[in-house]
Amino acid sequence: MALLGLVVQLGAELRRRGQSARALTLTLSFADGPAWEKTRRMVEPSAHEDDLRLLAYQVKDAAGPQRGWLTGLALRAEDLVTAGQVAE
């Protein structure tokens, strides 16, 4: 549920700024110290929540079973472009 909240916030902020993301990075922090981070690229730049949600959950699933108490969750938009800009 927390990840969905981050997706909604990120999508709203991207749209407010007139930007789209070409990639998302998910960072999971654990109580015992190690962090897990993964970046995935989108097929097309987007700021739409459905696109962001789908990719965010794909990245989360790539984490697989992690041992340890999850203490932090961050979702970051990467490789930003102006909304509507054609990818080259």
N, CA, C and O atoms as a CHARMM CRD file, in Angstrom:
* protein
*
  352
    1    1 MET  N      0.81900  -1.18900   0.00000 PROA 1      0.00000
    2    1 MET  CA     0.00000   0.00000   0.00000 PROA 1      0.00000
    3    1 MET  C      0.86600   1.25800   0.00000 PROA 1      0.00000
    4    1 MET  O      0.50800   2.25700  -0.62300 PROA 1      0.00000
    5    2 ALA  N      1.99300   1.21300   0.68800 PROA 2      0.00000
    6    2 ALA  CA     2.88300   2.37100   0.72800 PROA 2      0.00000
    7    2 ALA  C      3.44800   2.66500  -0.65800 PROA 2      0.00000
    8    2 ALA  O      3.59700   3.82600  -1.03800 PROA 2      0.00000
    9    3 LEU  N      3.76100   1.61000  -1.41500 PROA 3      0.00000
   10    3 LEU  CA     4.31100   1.81300  -2.75000 PROA 3      0.00000
   11    3 LEU  C      3.28100   2.48700  -3.65600 PROA 3      0.00000
   12    3 LEU  O      3.63700   3.36100  -4.44600 PROA 3      0.00000
   13    4 LEU  N      2.03500   2.10100  -3.55500 PROA 4      0.00000
   14    4 LEU  CA     0.98700   2.72100  -4.35200 PROA 4      0.00000
   15    4 LEU  C      0.86600   4.20800  -4.01300 PROA 4      0.00000
   16    4 LEU  O      0.67700   5.03100  -4.90900 PROA 4      0.00000
   17    5 GLY  N      0.97100   4.55300  -2.75000 PROA 5      0.00000
   18    5 GLY  CA     0.94000   5.96000  -2.34400 PROA 5      0.00000
   19    5 GLY  C      2.08100   6.75200  -2.95500 PROA 5      0.00000
   20    5 GLY  O      1.89200   7.89100  -3.38200 PROA 5      0.00000
   21    6 LEU  N      3.27600   6.15000  -2.99900 PROA 6      0.00000
   22    6 LEU  CA     4.41600   6.82100  -3.62100 PROA 6      0.00000
   23    6 LEU  C      4.19800   7.01400  -5.12100 PROA 6      0.00000
   24    6 LEU  O      4.56200   8.05000  -5.67800 PROA 6      0.00000
   25    7 VAL  N      3.60400   6.01600  -5.77000 PROA 7      0.00000
   26    7 VAL  CA     3.31200   6.11100  -7.20600 PROA 7      0.00000
   27    7 VAL  C      2.35900   7.28000  -7.46700 PROA 7      0.00000
   28    7 VAL  O      2.58300   8.07200  -8.38200 PROA 7      0.00000
   29    8 VAL  N      1.30300   7.38700  -6.66900 PROA 8      0.00000
   30    8 VAL  CA     0.32100   8.45100  -6.84700 PROA 8      0.00000
   31    8 VAL  C      0.97200   9.81700  -6.65500 PROA 8      0.00000
   32    8 VAL  O      0.74500  10.73300  -7.44600 PROA 8      0.00000
   33    9 GLN  N      1.78400   9.95600  -5.60100 PROA 9      0.00000
   34    9 GLN  CA     2.47500  11.22400  -5.34500 PROA 9      0.00000
   35    9 GLN  C      3.44600  11.56600  -6.46200 PROA 9      0.00000
   36    9 GLN  O      3.50300  12.71200  -6.90700 PROA 9      0.00000
   37   10 LEU  N      4.20400  10.58900  -6.91500 PROA 10     0.00000
   38   10 LEU  CA     5.18800  10.80900  -7.96500 PROA 10     0.00000
   39   10 LEU  C      4.50200  11.21600  -9.26500 PROA 10     0.00000
   40   10 LEU  O      4.94400  12.15500  -9.92600 PROA 10     0.00000
   41   11 GLY  N      3.44400  10.52900  -9.63500 PROA 11     0.00000
   42   11 GLY  CA     2.71000  10.86700 -10.84400 PROA 11     0.00000
   43   11 GLY  C      2.15700  12.28300 -10.79400 PROA 11     0.00000
   44   11 GLY  O      2.24600  13.02700 -11.77100 PROA 11     0.00000
   45   12 ALA  N      1.58500  12.65400  -9.65300 PROA 12     0.00000
   46   12 ALA  CA     1.03000  14.01000  -9.49900 PROA 12     0.00000
   47   12 ALA  C      2.12300  15.06300  -9.61400 PROA 12     0.00000
   48   12 ALA  O      1.91900  16.09900 -10.24600 PROA 12     0.00000
   49   13 GLU  N      3.27800  14.81100  -9.01100 PROA 13     0.00000
   50   13 GLU  CA     4.38500  15.77200  -9.05900 PROA 13     0.00000
   51   13 GLU  C      4.93800  15.89700 -10.48200 PROA 13     0.00000
   52   13 GLU  O      5.22900  17.00200 -10.94000 PROA 13     0.00000
   53   14 LEU  N      5.08100  14.78000 -11.17200 PROA 14     0.00000
   54   14 LEU  CA     5.56100  14.83500 -12.54800 PROA 14     0.00000
   55   14 LEU  C      4.59700  15.64100 -13.42500 PROA 14     0.00000
   56   14 LEU  O      5.02900  16.48100 -14.21500 PROA 14     0.00000
   57   15 ARG  N      3.31300  15.38800 -13.28500 PROA 15     0.00000
   58   15 ARG  CA     2.33100  16.11900 -14.08700 PROA 15     0.00000
   59   15 ARG  C      2.32000  17.60000 -13.73000 PROA 15     0.00000
   60   15 ARG  O      2.19600  18.45000 -14.61200 PROA 15     0.00000
   61   16 ARG  N      2.44600  17.91100 -12.45400 PROA 16     0.00000
   62   16 ARG  CA     2.47900  19.31100 -12.02100 PROA 16     0.00000
   63   16 ARG  C      3.65300  20.04600 -12.65300 PROA 16     0.00000
   64   16 ARG  O      3.54600  21.21800 -13.01500 PROA 16     0.00000
   65   17 ARG  N      4.76700  19.34600 -12.78100 PROA 17     0.00000
   66   17 ARG  CA     5.97800  19.94500 -13.34800 PROA 17     0.00000
   67   17 ARG  C      6.04400  19.83400 -14.87100 PROA 17     0.00000
   68   17 ARG  O      6.98100  20.34300 -15.48700 PROA 17     0.00000
   69   18 GLY  N      5.06400  19.17700 -15.48000 PROA 18     0.00000
   70   18 GLY  CA     5.05600  19.01100 -16.92400 PROA 18     0.00000
   71   18 GLY  C      6.16500  18.10100 -17.42000 PROA 18     0.00000
   72   18 GLY  O      6.74700  18.33200 -18.47900 PROA 18     0.00000
   73   19 GLN  N      6.45400  17.05500 -16.63800 PROA 19     0.00000
   74   19 GLN  CA     7.53200  16.13500 -16.98100 PROA 19     0.00000
   75   19 GLN  C      7.02600  14.70000 -17.05700 PROA 19     0.00000
   76   19 GLN  O      5.96800  14.36400 -16.52400 PROA 19     0.00000
   77   20 SER  N      7.80300  13.87100 -17.72700 PROA 20     0.00000
   78   20 SER  CA     7.57000  12.42800 -17.78400 PROA 20     0.00000
   79   20 SER  C      8.87100  11.72400 -17.43300 PROA 20     0.00000
   80   20 SER  O      9.95700  12.25900 -17.65800 PROA 20     0.00000
   81   21 ALA  N      8.75600  10.53200 -16.88700 PROA 21     0.00000
   82   21 ALA  CA     9.93000   9.74100 -16.51200 PROA 21     0.00000
   83   21 ALA  C     10.18400   8.66500 -17.55100 PROA 21     0.00000
   84   21 ALA  O      9.25300   8.05500 -18.07700 PROA 21     0.00000
   85   22 ARG  N     11.45100   8.44200 -17.83600 PROA 22     0.00000
   86   22 ARG  CA    11.83600   7.33900 -18.71300 PROA 22     0.00000
   87   22 ARG  C     12.22000   6.10300 -17.91000 PROA 22     0.00000
   88   22 ARG  O     12.32300   5.00900 -18.46700 PROA 22     0.00000
   89   23 ALA  N     12.43700   6.26900 -16.58700 PROA 23     0.00000
   90   23 ALA  CA    12.83100   5.14700 -15.73500 PROA 23     0.00000
   91   23 ALA  C     12.39900   5.42700 -14.29900 PROA 23     0.00000
   92   23 ALA  O     12.16800   6.57400 -13.91600 PROA 23     0.00000
   93   24 LEU  N     12.29300   4.36500 -13.52000 PROA 24     0.00000
   94   24 LEU  CA    12.00400   4.46600 -12.08900 PROA 24     0.00000
   95   24 LEU  C     13.06300   3.69600 -11.31800 PROA 24     0.00000
   96   24 LEU  O     13.53400   2.64700 -11.75900 PROA 24     0.00000
   97   25 THR  N     13.42900   4.22800 -10.16600 PROA 25     0.00000
   98   25 THR  CA    14.33900   3.53600  -9.26100 PROA 25     0.00000
   99   25 THR  C     13.61100   3.31200  -7.93900 PROA 25     0.00000
  100   25 THR  O     13.06500   4.24200  -7.34600 PROA 25     0.00000
  101   26 LEU  N     13.61700   2.07000  -7.49600 PROA 26     0.00000
  102   26 LEU  CA    13.02600   1.70700  -6.21500 PROA 26     0.00000
  103   26 LEU  C     14.15800   1.35300  -5.25800 PROA 26     0.00000
  104   26 LEU  O     15.03600   0.55800  -5.59200 PROA 26     0.00000
  105   27 THR  N     14.13200   1.94600  -4.07100 PROA 27     0.00000
  106   27 THR  CA    15.12200   1.65100  -3.02900 PROA 27     0.00000
  107   27 THR  C     14.40200   1.12100  -1.80700 PROA 27     0.00000
  108   27 THR  O     13.46900   1.74600  -1.30200 PROA 27     0.00000
  109   28 LEU  N     14.84100  -0.03700  -1.33500 PROA 28     0.00000
  110   28 LEU  CA    14.32200  -0.63300  -0.10700 PROA 28     0.00000
  111   28 LEU  C     15.44200  -0.60900   0.92600 PROA 28     0.00000
  112   28 LEU  O     16.54800  -1.07700   0.65600 PROA 28     0.00000
  113   29 SER  N     15.16000  -0.06700   2.10400 PROA 29     0.00000
  114   29 SER  CA    16.14600  -0.02900   3.19200 PROA 29     0.00000
  115   29 SER  C     15.70300  -0.98600   4.29000 PROA 29     0.00000
  116   29 SER  O     14.51400  -1.11600   4.58500 PROA 29     0.00000
  117   30 PHE  N     16.68200  -1.65200   4.88700 PROA 30     0.00000
  118   30 PHE  CA    16.39100  -2.65200   5.91100 PROA 30     0.00000
  119   30 PHE  C     17.05500  -2.28900   7.23300 PROA 30     0.00000
  120   30 PHE  O     18.07700  -1.60400   7.25500 PROA 30     0.00000
  121   31 ALA  N     16.47100  -2.74900   8.32900 PROA 31     0.00000
  122   31 ALA  CA    16.94900  -2.41400   9.66300 PROA 31     0.00000
  123   31 ALA  C     18.38100  -2.85900   9.90000 PROA 31     0.00000
  124   31 ALA  O     19.12000  -2.18900  10.62100 PROA 31     0.00000
  125   32 ASP  N     18.78700  -3.97000   9.31200 PROA 32     0.00000
  126   32 ASP  CA    20.13200  -4.46900   9.56700 PROA 32     0.00000
  127   32 ASP  C     21.18800  -3.80500   8.68500 PROA 32     0.00000
  128   32 ASP  O     22.34800  -4.21800   8.68200 PROA 32     0.00000
  129   33 GLY  N     20.78300  -2.77200   7.93100 PROA 33     0.00000
  130   33 GLY  CA    21.76900  -1.98200   7.21100 PROA 33     0.00000
  131   33 GLY  C     21.77900  -2.05800   5.70300 PROA 33     0.00000
  132   33 GLY  O     21.87700  -1.01400   5.05700 PROA 33     0.00000
  133   34 PRO  N     21.68400  -3.23500   5.10000 PROA 34     0.00000
  134   34 PRO  CA    21.80800  -3.25700   3.64200 PROA 34     0.00000
  135   34 PRO  C     20.58300  -2.64800   2.95900 PROA 34     0.00000
  136   34 PRO  O     19.46300  -2.74200   3.46000 PROA 34     0.00000
  137   35 ALA  N     20.81600  -2.03800   1.83100 PROA 35     0.00000
  138   35 ALA  CA    19.72300  -1.49500   1.03700 PROA 35     0.00000
  139   35 ALA  C     19.72900  -2.21000  -0.31200 PROA 35     0.00000
  140   35 ALA  O     20.77100  -2.66000  -0.78900 PROA 35     0.00000
  141   36 TRP  N     18.57200  -2.30100  -0.90200 PROA 36     0.00000
  142   36 TRP  CA    18.42400  -2.90800  -2.21300 PROA 36     0.00000
  143   36 TRP  C     17.90000  -1.82600  -3.13900 PROA 36     0.00000
  144   36 TRP  O     16.94500  -1.13000  -2.79400 PROA 36     0.00000
  145   37 GLU  N     18.50400  -1.67100  -4.30500 PROA 37     0.00000
  146   37 GLU  CA    18.07600  -0.63600  -5.24000 PROA 37     0.00000
  147   37 GLU  C     18.08500  -1.19600  -6.65500 PROA 37     0.00000
  148   37 GLU  O     19.01400  -1.89800  -7.05300 PROA 37     0.00000
  149   38 LYS  N     17.05100  -0.87900  -7.39900 PROA 38     0.00000
  150   38 LYS  CA    16.93800  -1.36100  -8.77000 PROA 38     0.00000
  151   38 LYS  C     16.27400  -0.28600  -9.62200 PROA 38     0.00000
  152   38 LYS  O     15.31000   0.35200  -9.19900 PROA 38     0.00000
  153   39 THR  N     16.80400  -0.09700 -10.82500 PROA 39     0.00000
  154   39 THR  CA    16.23800   0.85100 -11.78100 PROA 39     0.00000
  155   39 THR  C     15.75000   0.07500 -12.99200 PROA 39     0.00000
  156   39 THR  O     16.41800  -0.83800 -13.47600 PROA 39     0.00000
  157   40 ARG  N     14.58200   0.45100 -13.46700 PROA 40     0.00000
  158   40 ARG  CA    14.04200  -0.13400 -14.69400 PROA 40     0.00000
  159   40 ARG  C     13.57600   0.98800 -15.60300 PROA 40     0.00000
  160   40 ARG  O     13.02600   1.99000 -15.14700 PROA 40     0.00000
  161   41 ARG  N     13.80200   0.80500 -16.88800 PROA 41     0.00000
  162   41 ARG  CA    13.39100   1.79200 -17.89100 PROA 41     0.00000
  163   41 ARG  C     11.97400   1.48900 -18.37300 PROA 41     0.00000
  164   41 ARG  O     11.53900   0.33800 -18.41100 PROA 41     0.00000
  165   42 MET  N     11.27500   2.55600 -18.73700 PROA 42     0.00000
  166   42 MET  CA     9.93300   2.43700 -19.27500 PROA 42     0.00000
  167   42 MET  C     10.01600   2.29700 -20.79600 PROA 42     0.00000
  168   42 MET  O     10.99500   2.71900 -21.41100 PROA 42     0.00000
  169   43 VAL  N      8.99800   1.71000 -21.38800 PROA 43     0.00000
  170   43 VAL  CA     8.94600   1.58400 -22.84000 PROA 43     0.00000
  171   43 VAL  C      8.86700   2.97100 -23.47000 PROA 43     0.00000
  172   43 VAL  O      9.55600   3.25200 -24.45000 PROA 43     0.00000
  173   44 GLU  N      8.02700   3.83600 -22.90400 PROA 44     0.00000
  174   44 GLU  CA     7.87600   5.22100 -23.33700 PROA 44     0.00000
  175   44 GLU  C      7.83700   6.09700 -22.09000 PROA 44     0.00000
  176   44 GLU  O      7.36300   5.65200 -21.04500 PROA 44     0.00000
  177   45 PRO  N      8.33100   7.34600 -22.18100 PROA 45     0.00000
  178   45 PRO  CA     8.24300   8.25400 -21.03500 PROA 45     0.00000
  179   45 PRO  C      6.78300   8.42800 -20.61800 PROA 45     0.00000
  180   45 PRO  O      5.89300   8.49200 -21.46700 PROA 45     0.00000
  181   46 SER  N      6.54200   8.50300 -19.31900 PROA 46     0.00000
  182   46 SER  CA     5.17500   8.64300 -18.83200 PROA 46     0.00000
  183   46 SER  C      5.13700   9.30800 -17.46500 PROA 46     0.00000
  184   46 SER  O      6.09100   9.24000 -16.69000 PROA 46     0.00000
  185   47 ALA  N      4.00900   9.95300 -17.19000 PROA 47     0.00000
  186   47 ALA  CA     3.70900  10.47200 -15.85900 PROA 47     0.00000
  187   47 ALA  C      2.35500   9.94000 -15.40700 PROA 47     0.00000
  188   47 ALA  O      1.81200  10.39000 -14.39900 PROA 47     0.00000
  189   48 HSD  N      1.81300   8.98500 -16.15300 PROA 48     0.00000
  190   48 HSD  CA     0.51100   8.41200 -15.83200 PROA 48     0.00000
  191   48 HSD  C      0.65800   7.35100 -14.73800 PROA 48     0.00000
  192   48 HSD  O      1.54800   6.50200 -14.79500 PROA 48     0.00000
  193   49 GLU  N     -0.22300   7.41500 -13.75200 PROA 49     0.00000
  194   49 GLU  CA    -0.13400   6.52100 -12.59900 PROA 49     0.00000
  195   49 GLU  C     -0.19500   5.04300 -12.98400 PROA 49     0.00000
  196   49 GLU  O      0.48400   4.22300 -12.36500 PROA 49     0.00000
  197   50 ASP  N     -0.98400   4.69100 -13.98100 PROA 50     0.00000
  198   50 ASP  CA    -1.07100   3.27900 -14.37100 PROA 50     0.00000
  199   50 ASP  C      0.27500   2.76600 -14.87400 PROA 50     0.00000
  200   50 ASP  O      0.69500   1.66400 -14.52200 PROA 50     0.00000
  201   51 ASP  N      0.95200   3.56900 -15.70100 PROA 51     0.00000
  202   51 ASP  CA     2.27300   3.18000 -16.21500 PROA 51     0.00000
  203   51 ASP  C      3.29200   3.10800 -15.08400 PROA 51     0.00000
  204   51 ASP  O      4.07700   2.16200 -15.00300 PROA 51     0.00000
  205   52 LEU  N      3.27500   4.11800 -14.20800 PROA 52     0.00000
  206   52 LEU  CA     4.22300   4.15700 -13.09400 PROA 52     0.00000
  207   52 LEU  C      3.97200   3.00200 -12.13200 PROA 52     0.00000
  208   52 LEU  O      4.91600   2.37300 -11.65300 PROA 52     0.00000
  209   53 ARG  N      2.70600   2.72200 -11.84900 PROA 53     0.00000
  210   53 ARG  CA     2.35100   1.63000 -10.92400 PROA 53     0.00000
  211   53 ARG  C      2.82500   0.28900 -11.46900 PROA 53     0.00000
  212   53 ARG  O      3.42600  -0.50400 -10.74400 PROA 53     0.00000
  213   54 LEU  N      2.55500   0.04000 -12.73900 PROA 54     0.00000
  214   54 LEU  CA     2.94600  -1.23200 -13.34200 PROA 54     0.00000
  215   54 LEU  C      4.46000  -1.44200 -13.23300 PROA 54     0.00000
  216   54 LEU  O      4.91200  -2.51300 -12.82800 PROA 54     0.00000
  217   55 LEU  N      5.23000  -0.43100 -13.59000 PROA 55     0.00000
  218   55 LEU  CA     6.68300  -0.56500 -13.52700 PROA 55     0.00000
  219   55 LEU  C      7.17800  -0.66600 -12.08000 PROA 55     0.00000
  220   55 LEU  O      8.06300  -1.46900 -11.78700 PROA 55     0.00000
  221   56 ALA  N      6.61600   0.13800 -11.17700 PROA 56     0.00000
  222   56 ALA  CA     7.03700   0.09800  -9.77300 PROA 56     0.00000
  223   56 ALA  C      6.83100  -1.28700  -9.16800 PROA 56     0.00000
  224   56 ALA  O      7.68700  -1.78000  -8.43400 PROA 56     0.00000
  225   57 TYR  N      5.70200  -1.91100  -9.47300 PROA 57     0.00000
  226   57 TYR  CA     5.44400  -3.24400  -8.93300 PROA 57     0.00000
  227   57 TYR  C      6.31000  -4.30500  -9.60000 PROA 57     0.00000
  228   57 TYR  O      6.65600  -5.30100  -8.96600 PROA 57     0.00000
  229   58 GLN  N      6.66600  -4.11200 -10.86400 PROA 58     0.00000
  230   58 GLN  CA     7.59600  -5.03100 -11.51500 PROA 58     0.00000
  231   58 GLN  C      8.96600  -4.95400 -10.84100 PROA 58     0.00000
  232   58 GLN  O      9.61900  -5.97500 -10.62500 PROA 58     0.00000
  233   59 VAL  N      9.39100  -3.74200 -10.51500 PROA 59     0.00000
  234   59 VAL  CA    10.68500  -3.57300  -9.83700 PROA 59     0.00000
  235   59 VAL  C     10.62000  -4.19700  -8.44600 PROA 59     0.00000
  236   59 VAL  O     11.55000  -4.88600  -8.02700 PROA 59     0.00000
  237   60 LYS  N      9.52200  -3.95600  -7.73200 PROA 60     0.00000
  238   60 LYS  CA     9.36900  -4.53900  -6.39000 PROA 60     0.00000
  239   60 LYS  C      9.41500  -6.05700  -6.45100 PROA 60     0.00000
  240   60 LYS  O     10.05100  -6.69400  -5.61100 PROA 60     0.00000
  241   61 ASP  N      8.75200  -6.63400  -7.42500 PROA 61     0.00000
  242   61 ASP  CA     8.75400  -8.09100  -7.56700 PROA 61     0.00000
  243   61 ASP  C     10.15600  -8.62700  -7.85700 PROA 61     0.00000
  244   61 ASP  O     10.48100  -9.75300  -7.48100 PROA 61     0.00000
  245   62 ALA  N     10.98700  -7.82000  -8.52600 PROA 62     0.00000
  246   62 ALA  CA    12.36400  -8.22400  -8.82800 PROA 62     0.00000
  247   62 ALA  C     13.21100  -8.33700  -7.55900 PROA 62     0.00000
  248   62 ALA  O     14.24900  -8.99800  -7.56000 PROA 62     0.00000
  249   63 ALA  N     12.77000  -7.69500  -6.48400 PROA 63     0.00000
  250   63 ALA  CA    13.51100  -7.76300  -5.21700 PROA 63     0.00000
  251   63 ALA  C     13.46100  -9.17100  -4.63900 PROA 63     0.00000
  252   63 ALA  O     14.34600  -9.57600  -3.88600 PROA 63     0.00000
  253   64 GLY  N     12.41400  -9.91300  -5.00000 PROA 64     0.00000
  254   64 GLY  CA    12.29000 -11.25800  -4.46600 PROA 64     0.00000
  255   64 GLY  C     12.13300 -11.22200  -2.95300 PROA 64     0.00000
  256   64 GLY  O     11.94400 -10.15300  -2.37100 PROA 64     0.00000
  257   65 PRO  N     12.20800 -12.36900  -2.32300 PROA 65     0.00000
  258   65 PRO  CA    12.10200 -12.39500  -0.85700 PROA 65     0.00000
  259   65 PRO  C     13.35300 -11.80100  -0.22300 PROA 65     0.00000
  260   65 PRO  O     14.46500 -12.27500  -0.45900 PROA 65     0.00000
  261   66 GLN  N     13.16800 -10.79200   0.56100 PROA 66     0.00000
  262   66 GLN  CA    14.27600 -10.14900   1.27400 PROA 66     0.00000
  263   66 GLN  C     14.13900 -10.46100   2.75700 PROA 66     0.00000
  264   66 GLN  O     13.04000 -10.46500   3.31100 PROA 66     0.00000
  265   67 ARG  N     15.25700 -10.71700   3.37200 PROA 67     0.00000
  266   67 ARG  CA    15.23400 -10.96600   4.81200 PROA 67     0.00000
  267   67 ARG  C     15.57500  -9.66500   5.53300 PROA 67     0.00000
  268   67 ARG  O     16.46200  -8.91900   5.11900 PROA 67     0.00000
  269   68 GLY  N     14.86600  -9.41900   6.59300 PROA 68     0.00000
  270   68 GLY  CA    15.11500  -8.22200   7.38200 PROA 68     0.00000
  271   68 GLY  C     13.88100  -7.35100   7.46200 PROA 68     0.00000
  272   68 GLY  O     12.94200  -7.48600   6.67800 PROA 68     0.00000
  273   69 TRP  N     13.90800  -6.47300   8.41200 PROA 69     0.00000
  274   69 TRP  CA    12.79700  -5.57700   8.68300 PROA 69     0.00000
  275   69 TRP  C     12.90700  -4.37600   7.75600 PROA 69     0.00000
  276   69 TRP  O     13.89000  -3.63800   7.81500 PROA 69     0.00000
  277   70 LEU  N     11.89600  -4.16900   6.88900 PROA 70     0.00000
  278   70 LEU  CA    11.88900  -3.05400   5.95500 PROA 70     0.00000
  279   70 LEU  C     11.68200  -1.75700   6.72900 PROA 70     0.00000
  280   70 LEU  O     10.68200  -1.60000   7.43000 PROA 70     0.00000
  281   71 THR  N     12.61900  -0.83500   6.60400 PROA 71     0.00000
  282   71 THR  CA    12.52800   0.43600   7.33000 PROA 71     0.00000
  283   71 THR  C     12.35800   1.64000   6.41200 PROA 71     0.00000
  284   71 THR  O     12.04000   2.73300   6.88100 PROA 71     0.00000
  285   72 GLY  N     12.56300   1.45600   5.12500 PROA 72     0.00000
  286   72 GLY  CA    12.42500   2.58000   4.20700 PROA 72     0.00000
  287   72 GLY  C     12.07200   2.12100   2.81300 PROA 72     0.00000
  288   72 GLY  O     12.44200   1.03100   2.37600 PROA 72     0.00000
  289   73 LEU  N     11.35000   2.98100   2.13000 PROA 73     0.00000
  290   73 LEU  CA    10.90200   2.69800   0.77800 PROA 73     0.00000
  291   73 LEU  C     10.94400   4.01300   0.02200 PROA 73     0.00000
  292   73 LEU  O     10.33900   4.99300   0.45500 PROA 73     0.00000
  293   74 ALA  N     11.65000   4.05100  -1.10400 PROA 74     0.00000
  294   74 ALA  CA    11.74000   5.27200  -1.89700 PROA 74     0.00000
  295   74 ALA  C     11.53300   4.92700  -3.36500 PROA 74     0.00000
  296   74 ALA  O     12.00500   3.90000  -3.85300 PROA 74     0.00000
  297   75 LEU  N     10.82100   5.80100  -4.05200 PROA 75     0.00000
  298   75 LEU  CA    10.59000   5.64500  -5.47600 PROA 75     0.00000
  299   75 LEU  C     11.02900   6.93700  -6.14600 PROA 75     0.00000
  300   75 LEU  O     10.55900   8.01900  -5.79400 PROA 75     0.00000
  301   76 ARG  N     11.92400   6.82000  -7.10300 PROA 76     0.00000
  302   76 ARG  CA    12.50000   7.99900  -7.74600 PROA 76     0.00000
  303   76 ARG  C     12.30100   7.91800  -9.25600 PROA 76     0.00000
  304   76 ARG  O     12.55700   6.88400  -9.87200 PROA 76     0.00000
  305   77 ALA  N     11.84000   9.02200  -9.84300 PROA 77     0.00000
  306   77 ALA  CA    11.73100   9.12200 -11.29600 PROA 77     0.00000
  307   77 ALA  C     13.10400   9.47800 -11.84000 PROA 77     0.00000
  308   77 ALA  O     13.80300  10.32800 -11.28800 PROA 77     0.00000
  309   78 GLU  N     13.48200   8.82000 -12.92700 PROA 78     0.00000
  310   78 GLU  CA    14.80000   9.02200 -13.53100 PROA 78     0.00000
  311   78 GLU  C     14.65200   9.43100 -14.98900 PROA 78     0.00000
  312   78 GLU  O     13.61800   9.19400 -15.61400 PROA 78     0.00000
  313   79 ASP  N     15.69300  10.04400 -15.51500 PROA 79     0.00000
  314   79 ASP  CA    15.77100  10.39400 -16.93800 PROA 79     0.00000
  315   79 ASP  C     14.51600  11.15400 -17.36500 PROA 79     0.00000
  316   79 ASP  O     13.79000  10.72600 -18.26200 PROA 79     0.00000
  317   80 LEU  N     14.27600  12.28900 -16.70700 PROA 80     0.00000
  318   80 LEU  CA    13.06900  13.07100 -16.95500 PROA 80     0.00000
  319   80 LEU  C     13.13100  13.81400 -18.27700 PROA 80     0.00000
  320   80 LEU  O     14.19400  14.26500 -18.70500 PROA 80     0.00000
  321   81 VAL  N     11.97600  13.93400 -18.91400 PROA 81     0.00000
  322   81 VAL  CA    11.83400  14.69300 -20.14900 PROA 81     0.00000
  323   81 VAL  C     10.59500  15.56800 -20.01800 PROA 81     0.00000
  324   81 VAL  O      9.72100  15.30500 -19.19200 PROA 81     0.00000
  325   82 THR  N     10.52900  16.60300 -20.83600 PROA 82     0.00000
  326   82 THR  CA     9.34300  17.42400 -20.87000 PROA 82     0.00000
  327   82 THR  C      8.18300  16.57600 -21.38000 PROA 82     0.00000
  328   82 THR  O      8.32000  15.85700 -22.36900 PROA 82     0.00000
  329   83 ALA  N      7.05100  16.66300 -20.71000 PROA 83     0.00000
  330   83 ALA  CA     5.89200  15.86000 -21.10700 PROA 83     0.00000
  331   83 ALA  C      5.57600  16.10600 -22.57500 PROA 83     0.00000
  332   83 ALA  O      5.55800  17.24900 -23.03100 PROA 83     0.00000
  333   84 GLY  N      5.32800  15.03500 -23.31000 PROA 84     0.00000
  334   84 GLY  CA     5.00600  15.14300 -24.71400 PROA 84     0.00000
  335   84 GLY  C      6.22600  15.14600 -25.62300 PROA 84     0.00000
  336   84 GLY  O      6.08800  15.08300 -26.84400 PROA 84     0.00000
  337   85 GLN  N      7.42900  15.22100 -25.03600 PROA 85     0.00000
  338   85 GLN  CA     8.64800  15.21000 -25.84300 PROA 85     0.00000
  339   85 GLN  C      8.82200  13.83200 -26.48200 PROA 85     0.00000
  340   85 GLN  O      8.66500  12.80600 -25.82100 PROA 85     0.00000
  341   86 VAL  N      9.14100  13.82500 -27.75000 PROA 86     0.00000
  342   86 VAL  CA     9.32200  12.56200 -28.46200 PROA 86     0.00000
  343   86 VAL  C     10.69500  11.98600 -28.13300 PROA 86     0.00000
  344   86 VAL  O     11.71300  12.66800 -28.24700 PROA 86     0.00000
  345   87 ALA  N     10.70300  10.70900 -27.71900 PROA 87     0.00000
  346   87 ALA  CA    11.98000  10.04100 -27.41100 PROA 87     0.00000
  347   87 ALA  C     12.75100   9.80700 -28.70800 PROA 87     0.00000
  348   87 ALA  O     12.17400   9.42800 -29.72800 PROA 87     0.00000
  349   88 GLU  N     14.02900  10.03100 -28.65400 PROA 88     0.00000
  350   88 GLU  CA    14.87000   9.82500 -29.84100 PROA 88     0.00000
  351   88 GLU  C     15.61400   8.52500 -29.75000 PROA 88     0.00000
  352   88 GLU  O     16.37100   8.18200 -30.65800 PROA 88     0.00000
